[in-house]
């Protein structure tokens, strides 16, 4: 049993050494930069769709307001998306 404990301890220290080597290579910084750029790109795309693309589509389709359209998956009936969200209903927005 003691030998198994030593073997596991050796694997743990190898993991720590590998983790230190991973951090030292700079991959963590690359990952952090990628996450920040991804978050900024997501915000830009959401703003583009919400403010530029959807209003003309709403005008073409007869003034449809897409912000309150949803598909209710829970089986209940709710007059608005806000009411469905407040009730905790599963929806596709």
C-alpha positions as YAML, in Angstrom:
chain: A
units: angstrom
residues:
- id: 1
  name: UNK
  ca: [0.00, 0.00, 0.00]
- id: 2
  name: UNK
  ca: [2.86, 2.34, 0.78]
- id: 3
  name: UNK
  ca: [4.40, 1.76, -2.64]
- id: 4
  name: UNK
  ca: [1.15, 2.73, -4.33]
- id: 5
  name: UNK
  ca: [1.09, 5.94, -2.31]
- id: 6
  name: UNK
  ca: [4.63, 6.77, -3.45]
- id: 7
  name: UNK
  ca: [3.69, 6.04, -7.06]
- id: 8
  name: UNK
  ca: [0.72, 8.39, -6.83]
- id: 9
  name: UNK
  ca: [2.82, 11.07, -5.18]
- id: 10
  name: UNK
  ca: [5.34, 10.79, -8.01]
- id: 11
  name: UNK
  ca: [2.55, 11.23, -10.57]
- id: 12
  name: UNK
  ca: [1.27, 14.27, -8.67]
- id: 13
  name: UNK
  ca: [4.66, 15.97, -8.71]
- id: 14
  name: UNK
  ca: [5.01, 15.20, -12.42]
- id: 15
  name: UNK
  ca: [1.62, 16.86, -12.96]
- id: 16
  name: UNK
  ca: [2.76, 19.94, -11.02]
- id: 17
  name: UNK
  ca: [5.99, 20.11, -13.00]
- id: 18
  name: UNK
  ca: [4.11, 19.77, -16.29]
- id: 19
  name: UNK
  ca: [1.66, 22.46, -15.21]
- id: 20
  name: UNK
  ca: [4.53, 24.82, -14.34]
- id: 21
  name: UNK
  ca: [6.08, 24.16, -17.75]
- id: 22
  name: UNK
  ca: [2.74, 24.87, -19.45]
- id: 23
  name: UNK
  ca: [2.40, 28.21, -17.68]
- id: 24
  name: UNK
  ca: [6.01, 29.14, -18.43]
- id: 25
  name: UNK
  ca: [5.53, 28.62, -22.19]
- id: 26
  name: UNK
  ca: [3.10, 31.53, -22.35]
- id: 27
  name: UNK
  ca: [0.09, 29.50, -23.45]
- id: 28
  name: UNK
  ca: [-1.93, 30.90, -20.57]
- id: 29
  name: UNK
  ca: [-1.40, 34.44, -21.80]
- id: 30
  name: UNK
  ca: [-2.44, 33.40, -25.32]
- id: 31
  name: UNK
  ca: [-5.54, 31.78, -23.89]
- id: 32
  name: UNK
  ca: [-6.44, 34.89, -21.87]
- id: 33
  name: UNK
  ca: [-6.01, 37.13, -24.92]
- id: 34
  name: UNK
  ca: [-8.18, 34.78, -26.98]
- id: 35
  name: UNK
  ca: [-10.95, 34.88, -24.38]
- id: 36
  name: UNK
  ca: [-10.89, 38.68, -24.21]
- id: 37
  name: UNK
  ca: [-10.98, 39.02, -28.01]
- id: 38
  name: UNK
  ca: [-13.79, 36.45, -28.19]
- id: 39
  name: UNK
  ca: [-15.85, 38.36, -25.62]
- id: 40
  name: UNK
  ca: [-15.33, 41.64, -27.47]
- id: 41
  name: UNK
  ca: [-16.23, 40.04, -30.80]
- id: 42
  name: UNK
  ca: [-19.40, 38.56, -29.28]
- id: 43
  name: UNK
  ca: [-20.47, 42.00, -28.05]
- id: 44
  name: UNK
  ca: [-19.82, 43.56, -31.46]
- id: 45
  name: UNK
  ca: [-21.77, 40.87, -33.32]
- id: 46
  name: UNK
  ca: [-24.71, 41.06, -30.88]
- id: 47
  name: UNK
  ca: [-24.87, 44.84, -31.27]
- id: 48
  name: UNK
  ca: [-24.65, 44.58, -35.06]
- id: 49
  name: UNK
  ca: [-27.50, 42.09, -35.24]
- id: 50
  name: UNK
  ca: [-29.72, 43.86, -32.69]
- id: 51
  name: UNK
  ca: [-29.22, 47.45, -33.86]
- id: 52
  name: UNK
  ca: [-28.46, 47.21, -37.59]
- id: 53
  name: UNK
  ca: [-29.72, 43.95, -39.10]
- id: 54
  name: UNK
  ca: [-32.98, 43.24, -37.24]
- id: 55
  name: UNK
  ca: [-34.73, 46.66, -37.54]
- id: 56
  name: UNK
  ca: [-34.83, 46.58, -41.37]
- id: 57
  name: UNK
  ca: [-35.96, 42.94, -41.30]
- id: 58
  name: UNK
  ca: [-38.74, 43.96, -38.89]
- id: 59
  name: UNK
  ca: [-39.83, 46.74, -41.28]
- id: 60
  name: UNK
  ca: [-39.85, 44.38, -44.27]
- id: 61
  name: UNK
  ca: [-41.94, 41.81, -42.40]
- id: 62
  name: UNK
  ca: [-44.61, 44.35, -41.45]
- id: 63
  name: UNK
  ca: [-43.27, 45.85, -38.24]
- id: 64
  name: UNK
  ca: [-42.63, 42.60, -36.38]
- id: 65
  name: UNK
  ca: [-40.83, 43.17, -33.09]
- id: 66
  name: UNK
  ca: [-38.40, 40.25, -32.80]
- id: 67
  name: UNK
  ca: [-37.35, 41.11, -29.25]
- id: 68
  name: UNK
  ca: [-40.52, 39.55, -27.77]
- id: 69
  name: UNK
  ca: [-40.84, 36.53, -30.06]
- id: 70
  name: UNK
  ca: [-40.18, 33.17, -28.45]
- id: 71
  name: UNK
  ca: [-41.12, 29.51, -28.61]
- id: 72
  name: UNK
  ca: [-42.42, 28.13, -25.34]
- id: 73
  name: UNK
  ca: [-41.13, 24.62, -24.62]
- id: 74
  name: UNK
  ca: [-42.70, 24.16, -21.19]
- id: 75
  name: UNK
  ca: [-46.32, 23.68, -22.27]
- id: 76
  name: UNK
  ca: [-47.71, 26.65, -20.30]
- id: 77
  name: UNK
  ca: [-49.08, 29.83, -21.86]
- id: 78
  name: UNK
  ca: [-47.41, 33.16, -21.21]
- id: 79
  name: UNK
  ca: [-48.32, 36.50, -22.84]
- id: 80
  name: UNK
  ca: [-44.73, 37.77, -23.08]
- id: 81
  name: UNK
  ca: [-41.17, 36.53, -23.00]
- id: 82
  name: UNK
  ca: [-40.64, 38.38, -19.73]
- id: 83
  name: UNK
  ca: [-43.56, 36.52, -18.14]
- id: 84
  name: UNK
  ca: [-42.24, 33.18, -19.40]
- id: 85
  name: UNK
  ca: [-38.75, 33.96, -18.08]
- id: 86
  name: UNK
  ca: [-40.14, 35.06, -14.72]
- id: 87
  name: UNK
  ca: [-42.06, 31.78, -14.45]
- id: 88
  name: UNK
  ca: [-38.90, 29.83, -15.27]
- id: 89
  name: UNK
  ca: [-40.36, 28.37, -18.47]
- id: 90
  name: UNK
  ca: [-38.00, 26.83, -21.02]
- id: 91
  name: UNK
  ca: [-38.01, 28.96, -24.16]
- id: 92
  name: UNK
  ca: [-36.20, 29.37, -27.46]
- id: 93
  name: UNK
  ca: [-35.62, 33.07, -28.03]
...
